[in-house]
Amino acid sequence: MIEVEGLTKRYGEKVAVNELSFAVRPGIVTGFLGPNGAGKSTTMRMILGLDRPTAGDVRIDGMHYDGLRDPLKYIGALLDATAVHGGRSAFNHLLCLAQSNGIPKARVHEVLDTVGLTPVARKKAKGFSLGMGQRLGIAGALLGDPRILMFDEPVNGLDPEGIHWIRNVMKSLAAQGRTVFVSSHLMSEMALTADHLVVIGQGRLLADTSMADFIQRNSRSYVRIRTPQRERLFDVLYEAGVTVVETGGGALEVDGGKPERIGELAARHQIVLHELSPRQASLEEAFMRLTAESVEYHAHAETPPNEWGDGWKREG
Ligand SMILES: Nc1ncnc2c1ncn2[C@@H]1O[C@H](COP(=O)(O)OP(=O)(O)OP(=O)(O)O)[C@@H](O)[C@H]1O
């Protein structure tokens, strides 16, 4: 378990982390989300004792990082996969880490095998691809067989196979009862990986809740309908007190409506339906909604490119 209490970090005038309190529990994957500059990396660095908090406290399984003997046995982290001495081989990099934490050499072979780097174990890390570097970073995190694991943007720059692999690693670590805390900007990936979310904006806590609850609270659920008898259905729903909005492509939408009720009303009035589908916004939309006010730097494109979809729009 990671417990963060009243954590604050100031850099001069800049408050990077602002009285943040949350707990990361074992047995599940907890996602750490926030727009650029929200303070995620700073928080993770303070959890690892790499940055000193201006105020507040962090406990790792009830203890302070400074007080941990052989810290890799308690918490393993991937913060910056490029932070490896490029001239060292993967094996030697891990061996150095192991030796400074009282971890036997045999464990180096084990973790190299786990991450699939055994064939290149003697190759210099500077020749590694981004994906191999991430795998090496993960091997380092696993080295001490810690109960707590923390990953900052572990899928950055990885190909789909690498992303899939990391997702499974995180899920299986959590299934073993470990505490897994992971940040990512890839919302679709986070939606597949995390069970719980801690969301921050401008250093402050915005949400600390389950994935399902976060999406439900911060997004719109609606029913999408397509019918060749639009006017007729419009009238029937209006009379029944159901508010319908027309959308592009000839579809109708009912906010928060129940598909059963709409289907029954349509049937009673013999209206043909071509589509009646309940829709839930994605994690990405929910995230954009919640954090719209706390984004540090907004793009100011007059007309956004099509591929941005509607998610870029701010409310109100
Ligand atoms: N050493 C530093 N000196 C001054 N300001 C800093 C320093 N480190 C971070 N900051 C500022 O603190 C804020 C939080 O930064 P941080 O890197 O923790 O955010 P983040 O959520 O990890 O962002 P990103 O998603 O872009 O990685 C930013 O405004 C950043 O510019």
The ligand as an SDF file (V2000), in Angstrom:
LIG
                    3D

 31 33  0  0  0  0  0  0  0  0999 V2000
   12.4430   20.7180  -11.2490 N   0  0  0  0  0  0  0  0  0  0  0  0
   11.4050   21.5160  -11.5230 C   0  0  0  0  0  0  0  0  0  0  0  0
   11.5110   22.8570  -11.4410 N   0  0  0  0  0  0  0  0  0  0  0  0
   10.4820   23.6780  -11.7090 C   0  0  0  0  0  0  0  0  0  0  0  0
    9.2480   23.2590  -12.0680 N   0  0  0  0  0  0  0  0  0  0  0  0
    9.0720   21.9380  -12.1770 C   0  0  0  0  0  0  0  0  0  0  0  0
   10.1300   20.9990  -11.9130 C   0  0  0  0  0  0  0  0  0  0  0  0
    9.6250   19.7420  -12.0870 N   0  0  0  0  0  0  0  0  0  0  0  0
    8.3370   19.8980  -12.4510 C   0  0  0  0  0  0  0  0  0  0  0  0
    7.9920   21.2000  -12.5020 N   0  0  0  0  0  0  0  0  0  0  0  0
    6.6720   21.7540  -12.8420 C   0  0  0  0  0  0  0  0  0  0  0  0
    5.7350   21.1220  -11.9970 O   0  0  0  0  0  0  0  0  0  0  0  0
    4.5370   20.8300  -12.7200 C   0  0  0  0  0  0  0  0  0  0  0  0
    4.2520   19.3560  -12.6260 C   0  0  0  0  0  0  0  0  0  0  0  0
    5.1770   18.6450  -13.4300 O   0  0  0  0  0  0  0  0  0  0  0  0
    5.1770   17.0580  -13.5890 P   0  0  0  0  0  0  0  0  0  0  0  0
    6.3070   16.6910  -14.4880 O   0  0  0  0  0  0  0  0  0  0  0  0
    5.1540   16.4190  -12.2470 O   0  0  0  0  0  0  0  0  0  0  0  0
    3.7760   16.8150  -14.2930 O   0  0  0  0  0  0  0  0  0  0  0  0
    3.2370   15.5230  -15.0310 P   0  0  0  0  0  0  0  0  0  0  0  0
    1.8100   15.3820  -14.6010 O   0  0  0  0  0  0  0  0  0  0  0  0
    4.1270   14.3650  -14.8040 O   0  0  0  0  0  0  0  0  0  0  0  0
    3.2870   15.9790  -16.5420 O   0  0  0  0  0  0  0  0  0  0  0  0
    3.4560   15.1370  -17.9010 P   0  0  0  0  0  0  0  0  0  0  0  0
    2.1690   14.4070  -18.0730 O   0  0  0  0  0  0  0  0  0  0  0  0
    3.6350   16.2080  -18.9320 O   0  0  0  0  0  0  0  0  0  0  0  0
    4.6370   14.2430  -17.7310 O   0  0  0  0  0  0  0  0  0  0  0  0
    4.7490   21.3510  -14.1360 C   0  0  0  0  0  0  0  0  0  0  0  0
    4.1950   22.6390  -14.2460 O   0  0  0  0  0  0  0  0  0  0  0  0
    6.2500   21.3980  -14.2590 C   0  0  0  0  0  0  0  0  0  0  0  0
    6.6350   22.4020  -15.1600 O   0  0  0  0  0  0  0  0  0  0  0  0
  1  2  1  0
  2  3  1  0
  2  7  2  0
  3  4  2  0
  4  5  1  0
  5  6  2  0
  6  7  1  0
  6 10  1  0
  7  8  1  0
  8  9  2  0
  9 10  1  0
 10 11  1  0
 11 12  1  0
 11 30  1  0
 12 13  1  0
 13 14  1  0
 13 28  1  0
 14 15  1  0
 15 16  1  0
 16 17  2  0
 16 18  1  0
 16 19  1  0
 19 20  1  0
 20 21  2  0
 20 22  1  0
 20 23  1  0
 23 24  1  0
 24 25  2  0
 24 26  1  0
 24 27  1  0
 28 29  1  0
 28 30  1  0
 30 31  1  0
M  END
$$$$
